[in-house]
């Protein structure tokens, strides 16, 4: 009888200790991602919340964007070819037809990010939604995509200003999602990314040392170069943006000044100031044109 009581006491002690251990583990391990309220917005941001002890247990959540920038495709000038290519690809995707992941590359401030946001507004009534993910959180892509499985909406995973340093974990996660995993990627998710450079990893002179020539003089890149261009090649559609000429820059300035309520006479009178503004910033980009228009429209409004 004494032996039975002793065994029972030992079992109760073990169960109590196991229960305490599980309680401690629950405070350290990350919680499973919860489904967001998809009706709260047309755009969402992926964020890490509340890390536990020693930085463990950070929980990723999709937060609705309460105020989405109201950019329309008609607001974007001098990028008509790029606009039509992205619009066509997005229309195919929203309609349930085959479409490609997209990499938008080129000069800064030329409208890459704005074009994606404008497409979101264009196709949101047809069920398009956007999920913005920072490159440091790309390691969680499988969990993010899992939240969209079975949904009727169509989702764009959006990465802005994408580039990687050597050894960053998000690089392989994105590469696997785009092309290369055993399981097929979800048919209601595409990746749209912007970058100032087409090859998303830094290239160095030493990478060229492994390049070879065959007997016909054909150049064969080394493995390091092949690896660095492989991620870009997994985007099915490349859309390139170029610096604006002076007439193109002035046309964009005029469009934004009219957007802010100035008439044609005011637009014409501000051409010289717009050029000086661009010269001071060393760029004739769409972003610079927009900033000039905001500044002058605000000043003229104060004067009035």
QUIGI-V419393 format. One record per backbone hydrogen bond with DSSP energy under -1.0 kcal/mol. CO is the residue of the C=O (numbers start at 1). NH is the residue of the N-H. E is the energy in kcal/mol with one decimal. If there is no record, write none. Layout:
((CO & NH & E) (CO & NH & E))
//
This chain:
((1 & 5 & -2.2) (2 & 6 & -2.1) (3 & 7 & -2.2) (4 & 8 & -2.5) (5 & 9 & -2.2) (6 & 10 & -2.1) (7 & 11 & -2.3) (8 & 12 & -2.4) (9 & 13 & -2.0) (10 & 14 & -2.3) (11 & 15 & -2.5) (12 & 16 & -2.1) (13 & 17 & -2.4) (14 & 18 & -2.5) (15 & 19 & -2.3) (16 & 20 & -2.0) (17 & 21 & -2.2) (18 & 22 & -2.3) (19 & 23 & -1.8) (20 & 24 & -1.8) (21 & 25 & -2.2) (22 & 26 & -2.1) (25 & 28 & -1.2) (25 & 29 & -3.0) (36 & 38 & -1.2) (37 & 40 & -2.0) (42 & 130 & -2.0) (43 & 65 & -2.9) (44 & 132 & -3.4) (45 & 63 & -3.3) (47 & 61 & -3.0) (49 & 59 & -2.7) (52 & 55 & -1.6) (53 & 56 & -2.0) (56 & 52 & -3.7) (59 & 49 & -2.9) (61 & 47 & -2.7) (63 & 45 & -2.8) (69 & 71 & -2.0) (72 & 75 & -1.5) (73 & 76 & -1.4) (79 & 83 & -2.7) (80 & 84 & -2.3) (81 & 85 & -1.7) (82 & 86 & -2.2) (83 & 87 & -2.5) (84 & 88 & -2.3) (85 & 89 & -2.0) (86 & 90 & -2.4) (87 & 91 & -2.5) (88 & 92 & -2.1) (89 & 93 & -1.9) (90 & 94 & -2.7) (91 & 95 & -1.8) (92 & 97 & -2.6) (93 & 96 & -1.5) (101 & 237 & -2.1) (102 & 193 & -2.5) (103 & 239 & -2.4) (104 & 195 & -2.2) (105 & 241 & -2.2) (109 & 286 & -1.4) (109 & 287 & -1.8) (111 & 115 & -2.0) (112 & 116 & -1.3) (113 & 117 & -2.2) (114 & 118 & -2.4) (115 & 119 & -2.0) (116 & 120 & -1.8) (117 & 121 & -1.8) (118 & 122 & -2.1) (119 & 123 & -2.2) (120 & 124 & -1.3) (123 & 126 & -1.0) (123 & 128 & -1.7) (124 & 127 & -2.1) (127 & 154 & -2.3) (129 & 156 & -2.5) (130 & 44 & -2.5) (131 & 158 & -3.0) (132 & 46 & -2.5) (134 & 137 & -1.9) (135 & 138 & -1.2) (137 & 140 & -2.0) (138 & 141 & -1.9) (140 & 144 & -2.1) (141 & 145 & -2.9) (142 & 146 & -1.8) (143 & 147 & -1.1) (145 & 148 & -1.3) (148 & 151 & -1.9) (154 & 129 & -2.8) (155 & 190 & -2.2) (156 & 131 & -3.1) (157 & 192 & -2.3) (158 & 133 & -2.5) (159 & 194 & -2.2) (165 & 168 & -1.7) (169 & 173 & -1.3) (170 & 174 & -2.4) (171 & 175 & -2.3) (172 & 176 & -2.5) (173 & 177 & -1.8) (174 & 178 & -2.5) (175 & 179 & -2.0) (176 & 181 & -1.0) (186 & 189 & -1.1) (188 & 155 & -3.2) (190 & 157 & -3.3) (191 & 102 & -2.3) (192 & 159 & -2.0) (193 & 104 & -3.0) (194 & 162 & -3.8) (195 & 106 & -1.1) (200 & 164 & -3.1) (204 & 207 & -1.3) (205 & 208 & -1.6) (206 & 209 & -1.3) (208 & 211 & -1.4) (212 & 220 & -3.2) (214 & 217 & -2.0) (218 & 214 & -1.8) (220 & 212 & -2.3) (222 & 226 & -2.3) (223 & 227 & -2.4) (224 & 228 & -1.6) (225 & 229 & -1.5) (229 & 233 & -1.8) (231 & 234 & -1.1) (232 & 235 & -1.6) (237 & 103 & -2.6) (239 & 105 & -2.3) (241 & 107 & -1.2) (245 & 249 & -2.7) (246 & 250 & -2.5) (247 & 251 & -2.0) (248 & 252 & -1.9) (249 & 253 & -2.3) (250 & 254 & -2.6) (251 & 255 & -2.0) (252 & 256 & -2.2) (253 & 257 & -2.6) (254 & 258 & -2.3) (255 & 259 & -1.7) (256 & 260 & -1.7) (257 & 262 & -2.4) (258 & 261 & -1.7) (263 & 267 & -2.1) (264 & 268 & -2.5) (265 & 269 & -1.8) (268 & 271 & -1.1) (270 & 274 & -2.2) (271 & 275 & -1.8) (272 & 276 & -2.0) (273 & 277 & -2.4) (274 & 278 & -1.9) (275 & 279 & -2.3) (276 & 280 & -2.4) (277 & 281 & -1.0) (278 & 283 & -1.7) (285 & 289 & -2.1) (286 & 290 & -2.2) (287 & 291 & -2.3) (288 & 292 & -2.4) (289 & 293 & -2.3) (290 & 294 & -2.4) (291 & 295 & -2.1) (292 & 296 & -2.8) (293 & 297 & -2.5) (294 & 298 & -1.9) (295 & 299 & -2.2) (296 & 300 & -2.8) (297 & 301 & -1.9) (298 & 302 & -2.0) (299 & 303 & -2.3) (300 & 304 & -2.2))
//
